[in-house]
């Protein structure tokens, strides 16, 4: 039987270029990926006017399966817990 897993990552980091907190969030998600095997996607909110309006002052924002798990300072334990639900 073929592997028909969804190719989209469950974890998404919304951020912007030059954001030091986004860099910290990326490091936290790399830790999560190492522990869980789940990859993550990064989205630059400044490339999409709707995302820029939604997340402008909150970046970085991390979602798991479309549900926000935090912004500004990302807790790897919270992201891991969301992945295990």
PDB file of N, CA, C and O in Angstrom, chain B, residues numbered from 101:
ATOM      1  N   UNK B 101       0.840  -1.172   0.000  1.00  0.00           N
ATOM      2  CA  UNK B 101       0.000   0.000   0.000  1.00  0.00           C
ATOM      3  C   UNK B 101       0.889   1.241   0.000  1.00  0.00           C
ATOM      4  O   UNK B 101       1.901   1.279   0.700  1.00  0.00           O
ATOM      5  N   UNK B 102       0.518   2.254  -0.779  1.00  0.00           N
ATOM      6  CA  UNK B 102       1.287   3.488  -0.862  1.00  0.00           C
ATOM      7  C   UNK B 102       1.136   4.319   0.400  1.00  0.00           C
ATOM      8  O   UNK B 102       0.105   4.268   1.071  1.00  0.00           O
ATOM      9  N   UNK B 103       2.166   5.080   0.716  1.00  0.00           N
ATOM     10  CA  UNK B 103       2.113   6.030   1.827  1.00  0.00           C
ATOM     11  C   UNK B 103       1.373   7.269   1.324  1.00  0.00           C
ATOM     12  O   UNK B 103       1.857   7.972   0.437  1.00  0.00           O
ATOM     13  N   UNK B 104       0.206   7.528   1.893  1.00  0.00           N
ATOM     14  CA  UNK B 104      -0.622   8.648   1.428  1.00  0.00           C
ATOM     15  C   UNK B 104      -0.720   9.748   2.484  1.00  0.00           C
ATOM     16  O   UNK B 104      -1.741  10.427   2.596  1.00  0.00           O
ATOM     17  N   UNK B 105       0.332   9.910   3.240  1.00  0.00           N
ATOM     18  CA  UNK B 105       0.346  10.980   4.241  1.00  0.00           C
ATOM     19  C   UNK B 105       0.219  12.328   3.565  1.00  0.00           C
ATOM     20  O   UNK B 105       0.666  12.517   2.433  1.00  0.00           O
ATOM     21  N   UNK B 106      -0.393  13.257   4.268  1.00  0.00           N
ATOM     22  CA  UNK B 106      -0.535  14.626   3.776  1.00  0.00           C
ATOM     23  C   UNK B 106       0.857  15.242   3.707  1.00  0.00           C
ATOM     24  O   UNK B 106       1.580  15.224   4.703  1.00  0.00           O
ATOM     25  N   UNK B 107       1.254  15.788   2.556  1.00  0.00           N
ATOM     26  CA  UNK B 107       2.601  16.340   2.416  1.00  0.00           C
ATOM     27  C   UNK B 107       2.793  17.672   3.142  1.00  0.00           C
ATOM     28  O   UNK B 107       3.923  18.126   3.320  1.00  0.00           O
ATOM     29  N   UNK B 108       1.698  18.295   3.558  1.00  0.00           N
ATOM     30  CA  UNK B 108       1.813  19.577   4.254  1.00  0.00           C
ATOM     31  C   UNK B 108       2.226  19.348   5.705  1.00  0.00           C
ATOM     32  O   UNK B 108       1.707  18.451   6.369  1.00  0.00           O
ATOM     33  N   UNK B 109       3.142  20.146   6.187  1.00  0.00           N
ATOM     34  CA  UNK B 109       3.552  20.018   7.595  1.00  0.00           C
ATOM     35  C   UNK B 109       2.402  20.386   8.536  1.00  0.00           C
ATOM     36  O   UNK B 109       1.588  21.259   8.233  1.00  0.00           O
ATOM     37  N   UNK B 110       2.353  19.718   9.657  1.00  0.00           N
ATOM     38  CA  UNK B 110       1.346  20.024  10.677  1.00  0.00           C
ATOM     39  C   UNK B 110       1.694  21.302  11.432  1.00  0.00           C
ATOM     40  O   UNK B 110       0.816  21.980  11.967  1.00  0.00           O
ATOM     41  N   UNK B 111       2.972  21.618  11.468  1.00  0.00           N
ATOM     42  CA  UNK B 111       3.456  22.768  12.226  1.00  0.00           C
ATOM     43  C   UNK B 111       3.843  23.879  11.252  1.00  0.00           C
ATOM     44  O   UNK B 111       4.563  23.649  10.280  1.00  0.00           O
ATOM     45  N   UNK B 112       3.352  25.092  11.531  1.00  0.00           N
ATOM     46  CA  UNK B 112       3.674  26.242  10.686  1.00  0.00           C
ATOM     47  C   UNK B 112       4.161  27.387  11.566  1.00  0.00           C
ATOM     48  O   UNK B 112       3.560  27.711  12.590  1.00  0.00           O
ATOM     49  N   UNK B 113       5.254  27.980  11.142  1.00  0.00           N
ATOM     50  CA  UNK B 113       5.819  29.169  11.790  1.00  0.00           C
ATOM     51  C   UNK B 113       5.534  30.372  10.897  1.00  0.00           C
ATOM     52  O   UNK B 113       6.037  30.456   9.776  1.00  0.00           O
ATOM     53  N   UNK B 114       4.731  31.295  11.398  1.00  0.00           N
ATOM     54  CA  UNK B 114       4.461  32.541  10.693  1.00  0.00           C
ATOM     55  C   UNK B 114       5.401  33.592  11.257  1.00  0.00           C
ATOM     56  O   UNK B 114       5.431  33.823  12.466  1.00  0.00           O
ATOM     57  N   UNK B 115       6.162  34.223  10.387  1.00  0.00           N
ATOM     58  CA  UNK B 115       7.135  35.211  10.841  1.00  0.00           C
ATOM     59  C   UNK B 115       7.466  36.192   9.743  1.00  0.00           C
ATOM     60  O   UNK B 115       6.730  36.340   8.767  1.00  0.00           O
ATOM     61  N   UNK B 116       8.594  36.862   9.926  1.00  0.00           N
ATOM     62  CA  UNK B 116       9.058  37.815   8.905  1.00  0.00           C
ATOM     63  C   UNK B 116      10.572  37.890   8.947  1.00  0.00           C
ATOM     64  O   UNK B 116      11.204  37.541   9.944  1.00  0.00           O
ATOM     65  N   UNK B 117      11.128  38.343   7.863  1.00  0.00           N
ATOM     66  CA  UNK B 117      12.573  38.491   7.727  1.00  0.00           C
ATOM     67  C   UNK B 117      13.067  39.531   8.733  1.00  0.00           C
ATOM     68  O   UNK B 117      12.439  40.574   8.918  1.00  0.00           O
ATOM     69  N   UNK B 118      14.188  39.241   9.376  1.00  0.00           N
ATOM     70  CA  UNK B 118      14.804  40.183  10.296  1.00  0.00           C
ATOM     71  C   UNK B 118      14.217  40.177  11.696  1.00  0.00           C
ATOM     72  O   UNK B 118      14.563  41.033  12.511  1.00  0.00           O
ATOM     73  N   UNK B 119      13.355  39.249  11.987  1.00  0.00           N
ATOM     74  CA  UNK B 119      12.696  39.167  13.302  1.00  0.00           C
ATOM     75  C   UNK B 119      13.522  38.256  14.212  1.00  0.00           C
ATOM     76  O   UNK B 119      13.644  37.058  13.956  1.00  0.00           O
ATOM     77  N   UNK B 120      14.091  38.836  15.283  1.00  0.00           N
ATOM     78  CA  UNK B 120      14.928  38.014  16.167  1.00  0.00           C
ATOM     79  C   UNK B 120      14.114  36.975  16.937  1.00  0.00           C
ATOM     80  O   UNK B 120      14.617  35.888  17.221  1.00  0.00           O
ATOM     81  N   UNK B 121      12.866  37.293  17.278  1.00  0.00           N
ATOM     82  CA  UNK B 121      12.028  36.300  17.948  1.00  0.00           C
ATOM     83  C   UNK B 121      11.666  35.151  16.999  1.00  0.00           C
ATOM     84  O   UNK B 121      11.489  34.013  17.433  1.00  0.00           O
ATOM     85  N   UNK B 122      11.558  35.458  15.715  1.00  0.00           N
ATOM     86  CA  UNK B 122      11.288  34.411  14.721  1.00  0.00           C
ATOM     87  C   UNK B 122      12.467  33.439  14.646  1.00  0.00           C
ATOM     88  O   UNK B 122      12.280  32.231  14.499  1.00  0.00           O
ATOM     89  N   UNK B 123      13.662  33.973  14.748  1.00  0.00           N
ATOM     90  CA  UNK B 123      14.863  33.126  14.773  1.00  0.00           C
ATOM     91  C   UNK B 123      14.810  32.194  15.992  1.00  0.00           C
ATOM     92  O   UNK B 123      15.106  31.004  15.886  1.00  0.00           O
ATOM     93  N   UNK B 124      14.431  32.751  17.147  1.00  0.00           N
ATOM     94  CA  UNK B 124      14.318  31.934  18.360  1.00  0.00           C
ATOM     95  C   UNK B 124      13.242  30.861  18.198  1.00  0.00           C
ATOM     96  O   UNK B 124      13.428  29.722  18.625  1.00  0.00           O
ATOM     97  N   UNK B 125      12.115  31.228  17.579  1.00  0.00           N
ATOM     98  CA  UNK B 125      11.022  30.273  17.357  1.00  0.00           C
ATOM     99  C   UNK B 125      11.476  29.154  16.425  1.00  0.00           C
ATOM    100  O   UNK B 125      11.148  27.988  16.646  1.00  0.00           O
ATOM    101  N   UNK B 126      12.225  29.504  15.393  1.00  0.00           N
ATOM    102  CA  UNK B 126      12.754  28.499  14.472  1.00  0.00           C
ATOM    103  C   UNK B 126      13.619  27.495  15.239  1.00  0.00           C
ATOM    104  O   UNK B 126      13.518  26.288  15.022  1.00  0.00           O
ATOM    105  N   UNK B 127      14.458  27.998  16.124  1.00  0.00           N
ATOM    106  CA  UNK B 127      15.308  27.105  16.930  1.00  0.00           C
ATOM    107  C   UNK B 127      14.463  26.187  17.802  1.00  0.00           C
ATOM    108  O   UNK B 127      14.772  25.003  17.941  1.00  0.00           O
ATOM    109  N   UNK B 128      13.396  26.728  18.390  1.00  0.00           N
ATOM    110  CA  UNK B 128      12.496  25.906  19.217  1.00  0.00           C
ATOM    111  C   UNK B 128      11.842  24.819  18.371  1.00  0.00           C
ATOM    112  O   UNK B 128      11.718  23.676  18.813  1.00  0.00           O
ATOM    113  N   UNK B 129      11.421  25.172  17.154  1.00  0.00           N
ATOM    114  CA  UNK B 129      10.765  24.190  16.290  1.00  0.00           C
ATOM    115  C   UNK B 129      11.753  23.158  15.750  1.00  0.00           C
ATOM    116  O   UNK B 129      11.372  22.017  15.488  1.00  0.00           O
ATOM    117  N   UNK B 130      12.994  23.541  15.584  1.00  0.00           N
ATOM    118  CA  UNK B 130      14.011  22.556  15.202  1.00  0.00           C
ATOM    119  C   UNK B 130      14.184  21.532  16.316  1.00  0.00           C
ATOM    120  O   UNK B 130      14.394  20.349  16.049  1.00  0.00           O
ATOM    121  N   UNK B 131      14.096  21.982  17.555  1.00  0.00           N
ATOM    122  CA  UNK B 131      14.151  21.079  18.712  1.00  0.00           C
ATOM    123  C   UNK B 131      12.937  20.142  18.690  1.00  0.00           C
ATOM    124  O   UNK B 131      13.077  18.938  18.909  1.00  0.00           O
ATOM    125  N   UNK B 132      11.757  20.691  18.427  1.00  0.00           N
ATOM    126  CA  UNK B 132      10.538  19.879  18.339  1.00  0.00           C
ATOM    127  C   UNK B 132      10.676  18.843  17.225  1.00  0.00           C
ATOM    128  O   UNK B 132      10.328  17.676  17.406  1.00  0.00           O
ATOM    129  N   UNK B 133      11.181  19.272  16.087  1.00  0.00           N
ATOM    130  CA  UNK B 133      11.340  18.365  14.937  1.00  0.00           C
ATOM    131  C   UNK B 133      12.292  17.220  15.277  1.00  0.00           C
ATOM    132  O   UNK B 133      12.050  16.074  14.900  1.00  0.00           O
ATOM    133  N   UNK B 134      13.363  17.531  15.984  1.00  0.00           N
ATOM    134  CA  UNK B 134      14.330  16.501  16.368  1.00  0.00           C
ATOM    135  C   UNK B 134      13.702  15.473  17.307  1.00  0.00           C
ATOM    136  O   UNK B 134      14.026  14.287  17.240  1.00  0.00           O
ATOM    137  N   UNK B 135      12.809  15.924  18.178  1.00  0.00           N
ATOM    138  CA  UNK B 135      12.184  15.025  19.141  1.00  0.00           C
ATOM    139  C   UNK B 135      11.011  14.253  18.563  1.00  0.00           C
ATOM    140  O   UNK B 135      10.773  13.102  18.931  1.00  0.00           O
ATOM    141  N   UNK B 136      10.274  14.893  17.653  1.00  0.00           N
ATOM    142  CA  UNK B 136       9.017  14.298  17.175  1.00  0.00           C
ATOM    143  C   UNK B 136       9.096  13.707  15.772  1.00  0.00           C
ATOM    144  O   UNK B 136       8.279  12.865  15.399  1.00  0.00           O
ATOM    145  N   UNK B 137      10.076  14.148  15.001  1.00  0.00           N
ATOM    146  CA  UNK B 137      10.135  13.735  13.608  1.00  0.00           C
ATOM    147  C   UNK B 137       9.216  14.537  12.704  1.00  0.00           C
ATOM    148  O   UNK B 137       9.199  14.322  11.492  1.00  0.00           O
ATOM    149  N   UNK B 138       8.451  15.460  13.277  1.00  0.00           N
ATOM    150  CA  UNK B 138       7.546  16.317  12.499  1.00  0.00           C
ATOM    151  C   UNK B 138       8.329  17.483  11.923  1.00  0.00           C
ATOM    152  O   UNK B 138       9.078  18.154  12.632  1.00  0.00           O
ATOM    153  N   UNK B 139       8.148  17.714  10.643  1.00  0.00           N
ATOM    154  CA  UNK B 139       8.786  18.870  10.027  1.00  0.00           C
ATOM    155  C   UNK B 139       7.876  20.089  10.200  1.00  0.00           C
ATOM    156  O   UNK B 139       6.720  19.965  10.605  1.00  0.00           O
ATOM    157  N   UNK B 140       8.412  21.253   9.888  1.00  0.00           N
ATOM    158  CA  UNK B 140       7.595  22.466   9.976  1.00  0.00           C
ATOM    159  C   UNK B 140       7.839  23.326   8.750  1.00  0.00           C
ATOM    160  O   UNK B 140       8.874  23.236   8.089  1.00  0.00           O
ATOM    161  N   UNK B 141       6.853  24.160   8.471  1.00  0.00           N
ATOM    162  CA  UNK B 141       6.943  25.098   7.353  1.00  0.00           C
ATOM    163  C   UNK B 141       7.054  26.504   7.918  1.00  0.00           C
ATOM    164  O   UNK B 141       6.552  26.802   9.002  1.00  0.00           O
ATOM    165  N   UNK B 142       7.720  27.357   7.162  1.00  0.00           N
ATOM    166  CA  UNK B 142       7.813  28.773   7.529  1.00  0.00           C
ATOM    167  C   UNK B 142       7.077  29.598   6.489  1.00  0.00           C
ATOM    168  O   UNK B 142       7.198  29.357   5.288  1.00  0.00           O
ATOM    169  N   UNK B 143       6.313  30.575   6.962  1.00  0.00           N
ATOM    170  CA  UNK B 143       5.571  31.467   6.087  1.00  0.00           C
ATOM    171  C   UNK B 143       5.938  32.898   6.448  1.00  0.00           C
ATOM    172  O   UNK B 143       5.802  33.304   7.602  1.00  0.00           O
ATOM    173  N   UNK B 144       6.402  33.659   5.468  1.00  0.00           N
ATOM    174  CA  UNK B 144       6.714  35.075   5.651  1.00  0.00           C
ATOM    175  C   UNK B 144       5.419  35.852   5.509  1.00  0.00           C
ATOM    176  O   UNK B 144       4.867  35.944   4.413  1.00  0.00           O
ATOM    177  N   UNK B 145       4.927  36.413   6.606  1.00  0.00           N
ATOM    178  CA  UNK B 145       3.637  37.101   6.569  1.00  0.00           C
ATOM    179  C   UNK B 145       3.658  38.333   5.682  1.00  0.00           C
ATOM    180  O   UNK B 145       2.606  38.787   5.231  1.00  0.00           O
ATOM    181  N   UNK B 146       4.835  38.880   5.426  1.00  0.00           N
ATOM    182  CA  UNK B 146       4.912  40.095   4.616  1.00  0.00           C
ATOM    183  C   UNK B 146       4.708  39.823   3.123  1.00  0.00           C
ATOM    184  O   UNK B 146       4.675  40.759   2.324  1.00  0.00           O
ATOM    185  N   UNK B 147       4.572  38.551   2.744  1.00  0.00           N
ATOM    186  CA  UNK B 147       4.301  38.225   1.346  1.00  0.00           C
ATOM    187  C   UNK B 147       2.808  38.096   1.070  1.00  0.00           C
ATOM    188  O   UNK B 147       2.403  37.885  -0.073  1.00  0.00           O
ATOM    189  N   UNK B 148       1.988  38.221   2.116  1.00  0.00           N
ATOM    190  CA  UNK B 148       0.541  38.051   1.971  1.00  0.00           C
ATOM    191  C   UNK B 148      -0.157  39.122   2.814  1.00  0.00           C
ATOM    192  O   UNK B 148      -0.058  39.094   4.041  1.00  0.00           O
ATOM    193  N   UNK B 149      -0.861  40.066   2.177  1.00  0.00           N
ATOM    194  CA  UNK B 149      -1.504  41.153   2.928  1.00  0.00           C
ATOM    195  C   UNK B 149      -2.457  40.665   4.025  1.00  0.00           C
ATOM    196  O   UNK B 149      -2.525  41.275   5.093  1.00  0.00           O
ATOM    197  N   UNK B 150      -3.182  39.591   3.781  1.00  0.00           N
ATOM    198  CA  UNK B 150      -4.112  39.084   4.798  1.00  0.00           C
ATOM    199  C   UNK B 150      -3.360  38.548   6.012  1.00  0.00           C
ATOM    200  O   UNK B 150      -3.763  38.793   7.150  1.00  0.00           O
ATOM    201  N   UNK B 151      -2.271  37.818   5.775  1.00  0.00           N
ATOM    202  CA  UNK B 151      -1.473  37.311   6.895  1.00  0.00           C
ATOM    203  C   UNK B 151      -0.784  38.445   7.640  1.00  0.00           C
ATOM    204  O   UNK B 151      -0.694  38.420   8.867  1.00  0.00           O
ATOM    205  N   UNK B 152      -0.297  39.443   6.901  1.00  0.00           N
ATOM    206  CA  UNK B 152       0.354  40.590   7.542  1.00  0.00           C
ATOM    207  C   UNK B 152      -0.642  41.306   8.457  1.00  0.00           C
ATOM    208  O   UNK B 152      -0.293  41.699   9.571  1.00  0.00           O
ATOM    209  N   UNK B 153      -1.871  41.473   7.991  1.00  0.00           N
ATOM    210  CA  UNK B 153      -2.889  42.128   8.818  1.00  0.00           C
ATOM    211  C   UNK B 153      -3.232  41.287  10.043  1.00  0.00           C
ATOM    212  O   UNK B 153      -3.392  41.818  11.142  1.00  0.00           O
ATOM    213  N   UNK B 154      -3.342  39.988   9.853  1.00  0.00           N
ATOM    214  CA  UNK B 154      -3.731  39.093  10.951  1.00  0.00           C
ATOM    215  C   UNK B 154      -2.658  38.961  12.027  1.00  0.00           C
ATOM    216  O   UNK B 154      -2.968  38.991  13.218  1.00  0.00           O
ATOM    217  N   UNK B 155      -1.385  38.815  11.610  1.00  0.00           N
ATOM    218  CA  UNK B 155      -0.322  38.462  12.547  1.00  0.00           C
ATOM    219  C   UNK B 155       0.711  39.561  12.790  1.00  0.00           C
ATOM    220  O   UNK B 155       1.668  39.326  13.527  1.00  0.00           O
ATOM    221  N   UNK B 156       0.564  40.718  12.221  1.00  0.00           N
ATOM    222  CA  UNK B 156       1.600  41.748  12.201  1.00  0.00           C
ATOM    223  C   UNK B 156       2.361  41.928  13.510  1.00  0.00           C
ATOM    224  O   UNK B 156       3.586  41.804  13.537  1.00  0.00           O
ATOM    225  N   UNK B 157       1.654  42.215  14.580  1.00  0.00           N
ATOM    226  CA  UNK B 157       2.318  42.499  15.857  1.00  0.00           C
ATOM    227  C   UNK B 157       2.536  41.255  16.713  1.00  0.00           C
ATOM    228  O   UNK B 157       3.086  41.353  17.810  1.00  0.00           O
ATOM    229  N   UNK B 158       2.121  40.107  16.236  1.00  0.00           N
ATOM    230  CA  UNK B 158       2.203  38.886  17.036  1.00  0.00           C
ATOM    231  C   UNK B 158       3.367  37.985  16.675  1.00  0.00           C
ATOM    232  O   UNK B 158       3.697  37.084  17.447  1.00  0.00           O
ATOM    233  N   UNK B 159       4.009  38.196  15.518  1.00  0.00           N
ATOM    234  CA  UNK B 159       5.035  37.254  15.074  1.00  0.00           C
ATOM    235  C   UNK B 159       6.181  37.153  16.067  1.00  0.00           C
ATOM    236  O   UNK B 159       6.574  38.132  16.702  1.00  0.00           O
ATOM    237  N   UNK B 160       6.699  35.947  16.180  1.00  0.00           N
ATOM    238  CA  UNK B 160       6.319  34.748  15.475  1.00  0.00           C
ATOM    239  C   UNK B 160       5.054  34.115  16.059  1.00  0.00           C
ATOM    240  O   UNK B 160       4.773  34.233  17.251  1.00  0.00           O
ATOM    241  N   UNK B 161       4.312  33.450  15.201  1.00  0.00           N
ATOM    242  CA  UNK B 161       3.131  32.687  15.593  1.00  0.00           C
ATOM    243  C   UNK B 161       3.347  31.263  15.103  1.00  0.00           C
ATOM    244  O   UNK B 161       3.777  31.045  13.970  1.00  0.00           O
ATOM    245  N   UNK B 162       3.045  30.295  15.963  1.00  0.00           N
ATOM    246  CA  UNK B 162       3.175  28.887  15.587  1.00  0.00           C
ATOM    247  C   UNK B 162       1.802  28.235  15.683  1.00  0.00           C
ATOM    248  O   UNK B 162       1.077  28.407  16.663  1.00  0.00           O
ATOM    249  N   UNK B 163       1.462  27.475  14.629  1.00  0.00           N
ATOM    250  CA  UNK B 163       0.226  26.700  14.646  1.00  0.00           C
ATOM    251  C   UNK B 163       0.553  25.219  14.476  1.00  0.00           C
ATOM    252  O   UNK B 163       1.541  24.848  13.842  1.00  0.00           O
ATOM    253  N   UNK B 164      -0.300  24.391  15.058  1.00  0.00           N
ATOM    254  CA  UNK B 164      -0.259  22.950  14.854  1.00  0.00           C
ATOM    255  C   UNK B 164      -1.647  22.550  14.372  1.00  0.00           C
ATOM    256  O   UNK B 164      -2.647  22.784  15.051  1.00  0.00           O
ATOM    257  N   UNK B 165      -1.692  21.954  13.208  1.00  0.00           N
ATOM    258  CA  UNK B 165      -2.963  21.552  12.599  1.00  0.00           C
ATOM    259  C   UNK B 165      -3.939  22.734  12.518  1.00  0.00           C
ATOM    260  O   UNK B 165      -5.149  22.566  12.665  1.00  0.00           O
ATOM    261  N   UNK B 166      -3.392  23.925  12.283  1.00  0.00           N
ATOM    262  CA  UNK B 166      -4.208  25.113  12.100  1.00  0.00           C
ATOM    263  C   UNK B 166      -4.610  25.829  13.376  1.00  0.00           C
ATOM    264  O   UNK B 166      -5.259  26.873  13.314  1.00  0.00           O
ATOM    265  N   UNK B 167      -4.240  25.290  14.533  1.00  0.00           N
ATOM    266  CA  UNK B 167      -4.593  25.900  15.812  1.00  0.00           C
ATOM    267  C   UNK B 167      -3.369  26.599  16.400  1.00  0.00           C
ATOM    268  O   UNK B 167      -2.302  25.999  16.532  1.00  0.00           O
ATOM    269  N   UNK B 168      -3.538  27.872  16.749  1.00  0.00           N
ATOM    270  CA  UNK B 168      -2.419  28.636  17.291  1.00  0.00           C
ATOM    271  C   UNK B 168      -1.944  28.036  18.609  1.00  0.00           C
ATOM    272  O   UNK B 168      -2.737  27.734  19.501  1.00  0.00           O
ATOM    273  N   UNK B 169      -0.615  27.870  18.705  1.00  0.00           N
ATOM    274  CA  UNK B 169       0.007  27.311  19.903  1.00  0.00           C
ATOM    275  C   UNK B 169       0.824  28.341  20.669  1.00  0.00           C
ATOM    276  O   UNK B 169       1.339  28.051  21.749  1.00  0.00           O
ATOM    277  N   UNK B 170       0.943  29.529  20.119  1.00  0.00           N
ATOM    278  CA  UNK B 170       1.676  30.566  20.826  1.00  0.00           C
ATOM    279  C   UNK B 170       2.202  31.616  19.871  1.00  0.00           C
ATOM    280  O   UNK B 170       2.254  31.423  18.656  1.00  0.00           O
ATOM    281  N   UNK B 171       2.587  32.720  20.456  1.00  0.00           N
ATOM    282  CA  UNK B 171       3.223  33.782  19.697  1.00  0.00           C
ATOM    283  C   UNK B 171       4.287  34.437  20.573  1.00  0.00           C
ATOM    284  O   UNK B 171       4.297  34.263  21.792  1.00  0.00           O
ATOM    285  N   UNK B 172       5.166  35.180  19.944  1.00  0.00           N
ATOM    286  CA  UNK B 172       6.319  35.843  20.537  1.00  0.00           C
ATOM    287  C   UNK B 172       7.355  34.838  21.034  1.00  0.00           C
ATOM    288  O   UNK B 172       8.397  34.665  20.401  1.00  0.00           O
ATOM    289  N   UNK B 173       7.085  34.178  22.151  1.00  0.00           N
ATOM    290  CA  UNK B 173       8.033  33.203  22.709  1.00  0.00           C
ATOM    291  C   UNK B 173       7.373  31.828  22.636  1.00  0.00           C
ATOM    292  O   UNK B 173       6.337  31.594  23.258  1.00  0.00           O
ATOM    293  N   UNK B 174       7.975  30.931  21.880  1.00  0.00           N
ATOM    294  CA  UNK B 174       7.371  29.627  21.607  1.00  0.00           C
ATOM    295  C   UNK B 174       7.890  28.581  22.586  1.00  0.00           C
ATOM    296  O   UNK B 174       9.096  28.436  22.783  1.00  0.00           O
ATOM    297  N   UNK B 175       6.955  27.856  23.195  1.00  0.00           N
ATOM    298  CA  UNK B 175       7.269  26.806  24.157  1.00  0.00           C
ATOM    299  C   UNK B 175       7.291  25.459  23.428  1.00  0.00           C
ATOM    300  O   UNK B 175       6.240  24.964  23.021  1.00  0.00           O
ATOM    301  N   UNK B 176       8.474  24.862  23.259  1.00  0.00           N
ATOM    302  CA  UNK B 176       8.549  23.576  22.557  1.00  0.00           C
ATOM    303  C   UNK B 176       7.668  22.501  23.192  1.00  0.00           C
ATOM    304  O   UNK B 176       7.100  21.678  22.474  1.00  0.00           O
ATOM    305  N   UNK B 177       7.543  22.489  24.514  1.00  0.00           N
ATOM    306  CA  UNK B 177       6.720  21.476  25.193  1.00  0.00           C
ATOM    307  C   UNK B 177       5.252  21.611  24.793  1.00  0.00           C
ATOM    308  O   UNK B 177       4.557  20.607  24.637  1.00  0.00           O
ATOM    309  N   UNK B 178       4.785  22.829  24.630  1.00  0.00           N
ATOM    310  CA  UNK B 178       3.391  23.044  24.224  1.00  0.00           C
ATOM    311  C   UNK B 178       3.165  22.541  22.792  1.00  0.00           C
ATOM    312  O   UNK B 178       2.137  21.934  22.494  1.00  0.00           O
ATOM    313  N   UNK B 179       4.127  22.800  21.925  1.00  0.00           N
ATOM    314  CA  UNK B 179       4.015  22.337  20.541  1.00  0.00           C
ATOM    315  C   UNK B 179       4.036  20.812  20.503  1.00  0.00           C
ATOM    316  O   UNK B 179       3.237  20.205  19.791  1.00  0.00           O
ATOM    317  N   UNK B 180       4.930  20.188  21.253  1.00  0.00           N
ATOM    318  CA  UNK B 180       4.980  18.721  21.308  1.00  0.00           C
ATOM    319  C   UNK B 180       3.671  18.138  21.838  1.00  0.00           C
ATOM    320  O   UNK B 180       3.181  17.139  21.312  1.00  0.00           O
ATOM    321  N   UNK B 181       3.105  18.755  22.873  1.00  0.00           N
ATOM    322  CA  UNK B 181       1.845  18.282  23.425  1.00  0.00           C
ATOM    323  C   UNK B 181       0.729  18.371  22.378  1.00  0.00           C
ATOM    324  O   UNK B 181      -0.102  17.470  22.273  1.00  0.00           O
ATOM    325  N   UNK B 182       0.718  19.453  21.613  1.00  0.00           N
ATOM    326  CA  UNK B 182      -0.298  19.608  20.564  1.00  0.00           C
ATOM    327  C   UNK B 182      -0.122  18.541  19.482  1.00  0.00           C
ATOM    328  O   UNK B 182      -1.109  18.036  18.948  1.00  0.00           O
ATOM    329  N   UNK B 183       1.099  18.201  19.162  1.00  0.00           N
ATOM    330  CA  UNK B 183       1.354  17.163  18.165  1.00  0.00           C
ATOM    331  C   UNK B 183       0.899  15.799  18.637  1.00  0.00           C
ATOM    332  O   UNK B 183       0.541  14.948  17.822  1.00  0.00           O
ATOM    333  N   UNK B 184       0.907  15.578  19.938  1.00  0.00           N
ATOM    334  CA  UNK B 184       0.546  14.271  20.504  1.00  0.00           C
ATOM    335  C   UNK B 184      -0.932  14.136  20.807  1.00  0.00           C
ATOM    336  O   UNK B 184      -1.368  13.082  21.271  1.00  0.00           O
ATOM    337  N   UNK B 185      -1.719  15.183  20.556  1.00  0.00           N
ATOM    338  CA  UNK B 185      -3.168  15.095  20.802  1.00  0.00           C
ATOM    339  C   UNK B 185      -3.850  14.362  19.699  1.00  0.00           C
ATOM    340  O   UNK B 185      -5.069  14.190  19.732  1.00  0.00           O
TER     341      UNK B 185
END
